[in-house]
Amino acid sequence: MRNTEPHTTAAPRVKCVVWDLDDTLWDGTLLEGDDLSVPEANRRLVRILDEHGILQSVASRNEPGAVAERLRDFGLDAYFLYPQVGWSAKSASLRAVTRELNISPDSVLFVDDSEFERAEVASELPEVRCMTRQELHALVAAGGVLPAQVTDDARRRRSMYLAESRRRSHEVAFDGPGEEFLRSLDMTLRVREATPADLARAAELTQRTHQLNTTGITFDQAELAALTRHPDHRVLVAELDDRFGTYGTIGLAVIGTGRPDAAAADPRADSTPPWTIRLLLMSCRVMGRNVGSTLIAAVARLAAAHGAGTVALFRPTERNRQMLVTYRFAGFTVESRTDDLVVLSLPDGRRPAVPGYVRLVVDDDPAAPRGTTKELTA
């Protein structure tokens, strides 16, 4: 039976809620000297949004110092990133928040009791969804705000933004060559076998990362879970930390460790097949950190520890040529090339270099039936 229902486009995922303060986050008006109070429902919602990885900020016409003091008194100041407090138009405050957080306006909810303020923002930023606090509570209750699944990265999203703010300040103040700046970050890349808790984030990376991505293959959680159980595959995740905090899970490698069917049937084939990197990607949040080559080195060293060589697949897109260059700089040579596939291999005995500004730690899952190695460091 043909579906005759009109097609509706799903609303963009909510990434940030920006609160007005007077008669919105709290009851009362600060400048009028009211006895302010934060409704328990609002306190609870602020915590719930934070626990689900939704960022929050403030856009308020008030004196900054007085606002900061009251938010501290209420124990809520740490929840709000880049609060905009002053006498600018609310639309200007929203623009500042989206710029600082590097998010699009259509991922923002603006909450204000004033119909005038909501109309001003709607006129200047029509992508922003504007509502009262009552409408926000109703939308959350109806399932229109919180994500269905919460990853570890989502739970620590606010702290990661705070860490990134400190990094930016450090970078602005740093006086020296680019590589010395990277060295000053004291970065550690840890590469390990994916666990069930990693799969939501890993699937998200395949669906949202396009530039630092070698083949553009996407996987959902079920597909990745199946690959983690498959005897001829490994799914590796990469986490990056530095002196300012964690970047979270920023890399993924999906590797075939078995022999293709035709080769498996050939008794003359080598006993240990090469590991084939079907997909290798890095989140755009580490753009400029130059750690893609470190993830490649981790895979190659892990393969070598299991007595295998390394083959890599690359499918060109409009945006990912940088990853082919990264493979070549790591020492891979082109074995074959068609319009839509490049096959590369790492020459025997070649060990990809790890940049001196990053420490690499590779954990080989001791529960894996494929055999284990000791922790590899560089």
C-alpha positions as CSV (number, residue, x, y, z in Angstrom):
1,M,0.0,0.0,0.0
2,R,1.4,3.3,-1.0
3,N,2.2,5.8,1.8
4,T,0.2,9.0,1.2
5,E,1.3,10.7,4.5
6,P,3.1,14.0,3.8
7,H,6.9,13.8,4.2
8,T,8.2,15.7,7.2
9,T,11.9,16.5,7.9
10,A,13.1,15.6,11.3
11,A,14.2,18.6,13.4
12,P,18.0,18.9,13.7
13,R,19.6,17.3,16.8
14,V,19.6,19.7,19.8
15,K,23.2,20.5,20.8
16,C,22.7,23.5,23.0
17,V,20.0,25.2,25.1
18,V,20.5,28.9,25.8
19,W,18.6,30.2,28.8
20,D,17.3,33.6,29.7
21,L,17.6,34.2,33.4
22,D,14.8,36.5,34.8
23,D,11.5,34.6,35.1
24,T,13.0,31.8,33.0
25,L,15.9,30.0,34.6
26,W,15.0,31.5,38.0
27,D,11.8,33.2,39.2
28,G,12.1,36.9,39.8
29,T,14.0,39.8,38.3
30,L,17.6,40.4,39.5
31,L,17.8,44.1,38.9
32,E,14.6,44.7,40.7
33,G,16.0,43.1,43.9
34,D,13.5,40.3,43.9
35,D,14.1,37.2,46.2
36,L,15.2,34.9,43.4
37,S,14.6,31.2,43.4
38,V,15.3,28.4,40.8
39,P,12.4,26.0,40.4
40,E,13.4,22.4,41.2
41,A,12.1,21.4,37.8
42,N,14.6,23.7,36.2
43,R,17.5,22.5,38.4
44,R,16.7,19.0,37.5
45,L,16.4,19.8,33.8
46,V,19.8,21.6,33.8
47,R,21.4,18.4,35.2
48,I,19.6,16.1,32.8
49,L,20.6,18.1,29.8
50,D,24.2,18.1,30.9
51,E,24.2,14.3,31.6
52,H,22.9,13.8,28.0
53,G,25.6,15.8,26.4
54,I,23.5,18.9,25.6
55,L,25.5,22.1,26.2
56,Q,24.0,25.1,27.9
57,S,24.6,28.8,27.9
58,V,23.0,32.0,29.1
59,A,21.7,35.1,27.2
60,S,20.6,37.7,29.7
61,R,20.1,41.5,29.9
62,N,21.8,42.0,33.3
63,E,25.0,43.1,35.1
64,P,27.6,40.4,34.5
65,G,29.1,40.4,38.0
66,A,25.7,40.1,39.7
67,V,24.7,37.2,37.4
68,A,27.9,35.4,38.1
69,E,27.4,35.7,41.8
70,R,23.9,34.5,41.8
71,L,24.7,31.5,39.5
72,R,27.4,30.5,42.0
73,D,25.1,30.9,44.9
74,F,22.6,28.5,43.2
75,G,25.4,26.1,42.4
76,L,24.7,26.3,38.6
77,D,27.5,28.4,37.3
78,A,29.6,25.5,36.0
79,Y,26.9,24.3,33.7
80,F,26.8,27.3,31.4
81,L,29.5,27.8,28.7
82,Y,30.3,31.2,27.3
83,P,27.5,33.0,29.1
84,Q,26.4,36.2,27.4
85,V,25.4,38.8,30.0
86,G,25.0,42.5,29.1
87,W,22.8,44.8,27.1
88,S,23.3,43.5,23.6
89,A,20.4,42.2,21.5
90,K,19.6,38.5,22.4
91,S,20.3,37.6,18.7
92,A,23.8,39.0,19.1
93,S,24.3,36.8,22.2
94,L,23.1,33.7,20.4
95,R,25.5,34.4,17.6
96,A,28.4,34.7,20.1
97,V,27.4,31.4,21.7
98,T,27.2,29.5,18.4
99,R,30.5,31.0,17.3
100,E,32.3,30.0,20.5
101,L,30.8,26.5,20.5
102,N,31.3,26.1,16.7
103,I,27.7,24.8,16.3
104,S,25.0,25.8,13.8
105,P,22.0,27.9,14.9
106,D,19.6,25.2,13.9
107,S,20.9,23.0,16.7
108,V,20.1,25.6,19.4
109,L,17.0,26.1,21.6
110,F,16.5,29.6,23.0
111,V,14.4,29.8,26.1
112,D,12.9,33.1,27.2
113,D,9.8,34.3,29.0
114,S,9.6,37.5,26.9
115,E,7.6,37.3,23.7
116,F,9.5,40.3,22.4
117,E,12.9,38.7,22.9
118,R,11.8,35.5,21.3
119,A,10.5,37.4,18.3
120,E,13.7,39.4,18.0
121,V,15.8,36.2,17.9
122,A,13.4,34.5,15.5
123,S,13.6,37.5,13.1
124,E,17.4,37.6,13.1
125,L,18.2,33.9,13.5
126,P,15.2,32.0,12.1
127,E,17.0,28.7,12.4
128,V,17.0,28.9,16.2
129,R,14.0,27.4,17.9
130,C,12.6,29.8,20.4
131,M,10.3,28.8,23.3
132,T,9.2,29.5,26.9
133,R,10.5,27.3,29.7
134,Q,7.1,25.6,29.9
135,E,7.4,24.7,26.2
136,L,11.0,23.4,26.8
137,H,9.8,21.1,29.6
138,A,7.0,19.8,27.4
139,L,9.3,19.2,24.5
140,V,11.8,17.3,26.7
141,A,8.9,15.2,28.1
142,A,7.7,14.4,24.6
143,G,11.2,13.1,23.6
144,G,12.1,16.0,21.3
145,V,15.4,17.0,23.0
146,L,17.3,14.3,24.7
147,P,19.3,11.8,22.5
148,A,18.0,8.2,22.6
149,Q,21.5,6.9,23.5
150,V,24.2,8.6,25.5
151,T,27.9,7.9,24.8
152,D,30.8,8.4,27.2
153,D,31.9,11.3,25.0
154,A,28.4,12.9,25.4
155,R,28.5,12.7,29.2
156,R,31.8,14.6,29.3
157,R,31.1,17.0,26.4
158,R,31.0,20.1,28.7
159,S,34.3,19.3,30.2
160,M,35.8,18.7,26.8
161,Y,34.6,22.1,25.6
162,L,36.2,23.7,28.7
163,A,39.5,21.9,28.0
164,E,39.3,23.1,24.4
165,S,38.9,26.7,25.6
166,R,42.0,26.3,27.7
167,R,43.9,24.9,24.7
168,R,42.9,27.8,22.6
169,S,44.1,30.3,25.2
170,H,47.4,28.4,25.3
171,E,47.7,28.4,21.6
172,V,47.1,32.2,21.3
173,A,49.7,32.9,24.0
174,F,52.3,30.4,22.6
175,D,55.2,31.9,20.8
176,G,57.1,29.4,18.8
177,P,57.0,27.0,15.8
178,G,53.9,24.8,15.2
179,E,55.6,21.6,16.1
180,E,56.8,23.0,19.4
181,F,53.2,24.0,20.2
182,L,52.1,20.4,19.5
183,R,54.9,19.2,21.8
184,S,53.8,21.5,24.5
185,L,50.4,19.9,24.6
186,D,51.9,16.6,25.9
187,M,49.5,14.4,23.9
188,T,48.9,10.7,24.4
189,L,47.1,8.6,21.8
190,R,45.7,5.3,23.2
191,V,44.6,2.7,20.7
192,R,42.6,-0.3,21.9
193,E,40.0,-2.8,20.9
194,A,36.5,-1.4,20.8
195,T,34.1,-2.6,23.6
196,P,30.3,-2.6,23.4
197,A,30.3,0.8,25.2
198,D,32.3,2.3,22.4
199,L,30.1,1.3,19.5
200,A,27.6,4.1,19.6
201,R,30.4,6.7,19.3
202,A,32.2,4.6,16.7
203,A,29.1,4.4,14.5
204,E,28.6,8.1,15.0
205,L,32.1,8.8,13.8
206,T,31.6,6.8,10.6
207,Q,28.4,8.7,9.8
208,R,29.7,12.2,10.6
209,T,33.4,12.2,9.7
210,H,34.0,12.9,6.0
211,Q,37.3,14.7,5.6
212,L,39.7,12.6,7.7
213,N,38.2,9.4,6.4
214,T,40.0,6.9,4.1
215,T,37.0,5.1,2.5
216,G,33.8,6.7,3.6
217,I,32.2,3.4,4.7
218,T,29.5,3.8,7.3
219,F,28.5,1.3,9.9
220,D,25.7,1.2,12.4
221,Q,26.1,-0.2,15.9
222,A,24.9,-3.7,15.0
223,E,27.3,-4.0,12.1
224,L,30.2,-2.9,14.2
225,A,29.2,-5.3,17.0
226,A,29.1,-8.1,14.5
227,L,32.6,-7.2,13.3
228,T,34.0,-7.1,16.9
229,R,32.8,-10.8,17.2
230,H,34.1,-11.8,13.7
231,P,37.3,-13.9,13.9
232,D,38.7,-12.2,10.8
233,H,38.1,-8.6,11.8
234,R,39.3,-6.1,14.5
235,V,37.7,-2.8,15.4
236,L,40.0,-0.4,17.1
237,V,39.2,3.0,18.7
238,A,41.6,5.8,19.5
239,E,41.4,8.2,22.4
240,L,43.5,11.4,22.7
241,D,44.4,13.2,25.9
242,D,46.7,16.1,26.5
243,R,47.7,18.3,29.4
244,F,44.4,20.2,29.3
245,G,42.1,17.1,29.4
246,T,40.6,14.6,27.0
247,Y,39.4,14.9,23.4
248,G,37.4,11.7,23.9
249,T,37.2,9.0,21.3
250,I,38.5,10.6,18.1
251,G,39.6,7.7,15.9
252,L,38.4,4.4,14.5
253,A,40.0,1.7,12.4
254,V,38.2,-1.3,11.0
255,I,40.6,-4.0,9.9
256,G,40.3,-7.3,8.1
257,T,42.8,-9.8,9.5
258,G,41.8,-12.8,7.5
259,R,42.7,-14.0,4.0
260,P,40.4,-13.4,1.1
261,D,38.5,-16.5,0.0
262,A,40.5,-17.1,-3.1
263,A,43.8,-16.7,-1.3
264,A,42.6,-19.0,1.6
265,A,42.1,-21.8,-0.9
266,D,45.6,-21.4,-2.3
267,P,48.0,-23.7,-0.5
268,R,50.9,-21.6,-1.7
269,A,49.7,-18.5,0.1
270,D,51.7,-17.1,3.0
271,S,50.7,-18.5,6.4
272,T,49.9,-15.1,7.9
273,P,47.7,-12.9,5.7
274,P,48.2,-9.1,5.9
275,W,45.9,-6.9,7.9
276,T,43.8,-4.8,5.6
277,I,42.6,-1.4,6.8
278,R,39.1,-1.1,5.4
279,L,38.4,2.1,7.2
280,L,40.5,4.6,9.2
281,L,39.2,7.9,10.3
282,M,39.9,10.8,12.7
283,S,37.4,13.2,14.1
284,C,37.5,16.8,12.9
285,R,37.9,17.8,16.6
286,V,41.6,16.9,16.3
287,M,42.2,18.7,13.0
288,G,45.6,20.3,13.1
289,R,46.9,17.9,15.8
290,N,48.5,15.7,13.1
291,V,47.8,12.4,14.9
292,G,46.3,10.5,11.9
293,S,49.8,9.2,11.1
294,T,50.1,8.0,14.7
295,L,46.9,5.9,14.4
296,I,48.3,4.4,11.2
297,A,51.5,3.6,13.0
298,A,49.6,1.9,15.8
299,V,47.7,-0.4,13.3
300,A,50.9,-1.3,11.5
301,R,52.8,-2.0,14.7
302,L,50.0,-4.1,16.1
303,A,49.8,-6.1,12.8
304,A,53.6,-6.6,12.9
305,A,53.3,-7.9,16.5
306,H,51.0,-10.6,15.1
307,G,53.4,-11.4,12.3
308,A,51.3,-9.7,9.6
309,G,51.9,-7.0,7.1
310,T,49.6,-4.0,6.5
311,V,47.5,-3.2,3.5
312,A,45.3,-0.1,3.3
313,L,42.3,0.8,1.1
314,F,41.5,4.3,0.0
315,R,38.4,5.5,-1.8
316,P,38.7,9.1,-3.0
317,T,36.0,11.7,-2.3
318,E,35.8,15.4,-2.8
319,R,37.2,16.0,0.8
320,N,39.5,13.2,1.9
321,R,42.6,13.5,-0.3
322,Q,44.6,14.4,2.9
323,M,44.3,10.8,4.1
324,L,45.9,9.4,1.0
325,V,48.8,11.9,1.5
326,T,49.0,10.7,5.1
327,Y,49.3,7.0,4.0
328,R,52.0,8.0,1.6
329,F,54.0,9.9,4.2
330,A,53.7,6.9,6.5
331,G,55.6,4.8,3.9
332,F,52.7,3.1,2.1
333,T,53.2,2.5,-1.6
334,V,50.4,2.1,-4.2
335,E,49.8,-1.5,-5.4
336,S,46.8,-0.8,-7.6
337,R,44.6,2.0,-8.6
338,T,41.1,2.4,-10.2
339,D,38.8,5.3,-10.5
340,D,37.2,4.6,-7.1
341,L,39.8,2.5,-5.2
342,V,43.4,2.7,-4.3
343,V,45.1,-0.3,-2.7
344,L,48.3,0.5,-0.8
345,S,50.7,-1.6,1.2
346,L,53.5,-1.1,3.7
347,P,56.8,-2.5,2.5
348,D,58.1,-5.4,4.5
349,G,60.2,-4.2,7.5
350,R,58.9,-0.6,7.2
351,R,57.9,0.9,10.5
352,P,55.8,4.1,10.3
353,A,57.3,6.8,12.4
354,V,55.4,8.3,15.4
355,P,55.8,12.1,15.6
356,G,57.9,13.1,18.5
357,Y,55.2,15.3,20.0
358,V,52.8,12.5,20.7
359,R,53.1,9.4,22.9
360,L,51.5,6.3,21.5
361,V,50.1,3.5,23.6
362,V,48.6,0.5,21.9
363,D,46.7,-2.0,24.0
364,D,46.2,-5.4,22.5
365,D,43.1,-6.9,24.0
366,P,44.2,-9.8,26.3
367,A,40.8,-11.4,25.9
368,A,41.2,-11.7,22.1
369,P,41.5,-15.3,20.9
370,R,43.8,-14.1,18.1
371,G,46.8,-13.9,20.4
372,T,48.2,-11.0,22.3
373,T,51.2,-8.7,22.6
374,K,52.5,-6.6,25.4
375,E,51.5,-3.0,25.5
376,L,53.4,-1.2,22.7
377,T,54.7,2.3,23.4
378,A,56.6,4.8,21.3
